[in-house]
Amino acid sequence: MTTAATFATTLGLAAITLSACATEPSSPPQADPQLRSVLGGRQMLEVETTSAVEMGLAQDATDMQPVRPAVLGGHAQVRATADGFLIIEALELDLADVSIDKTWPTEHTVQLTGISFRLGTQLAIDAEWTDNHAVGEGSSDLLMDWAVRTDDGDVLPLATQRARGVVLTADVAMGEDGTIRCRVDARVDGQLWQLAGIEVHDLTLAVNAIALER
């Protein structure tokens, strides 16, 4: 084979190789789930009044009717990490006043006011992700701030109460319109706190939050 023929053959093979490479489909890059990408920028959410709180009460080891104070509002702050953790940086909800009727040693009413629950530490969740949904559970301390209103109308702040290592489940979803909603549930069994002979026990939280406009 002449030198010219060899050169032509080499060019032909190179052209075929380049053509094959050009037409061979390439694998698209793996994209992050859409919700996780949005939460990478941190989201502020507003606690909705559809949230619910229930606390069991007892006096002298006798159960009383549980109380379900209305949720007045609150806020949450949520973000996602590059390695797939869902982080609830803050969660706080404010409750309406609670009146507790005592029968011993005398009949009178204890009025709790300024009640709020908040996370004592960030909640880190190794979440399961889909494009528009994340779910999982983690543990955090849960703090309760409260005060007593006296018969004279004075408000006396009480010491902040802490429940340690509370397991919370979180469910975050993004709708077709881009609205982000978050649901956080928790339950703490057993005695939590005691005040003036009244025992508070078996706390249940069901928090609904919606993202502020982006």
Protein Blocks (a to p, Z undefined) as FASTA:
>chain_A
ZZklmmmmmmmmmmmmmmmmmmpccdddddddfklmmmmnopaddddfkbccdddddeeh
iacdddddddfbdcddddddfkopacdfbdcddddddddddfbfbdcddddehiacddfb
dcdddddddfkbccdddddddddddddddfkopacdddddddehiacdddddddfkopac
dddddddedjfbdcehiacehiadddddddddZZ
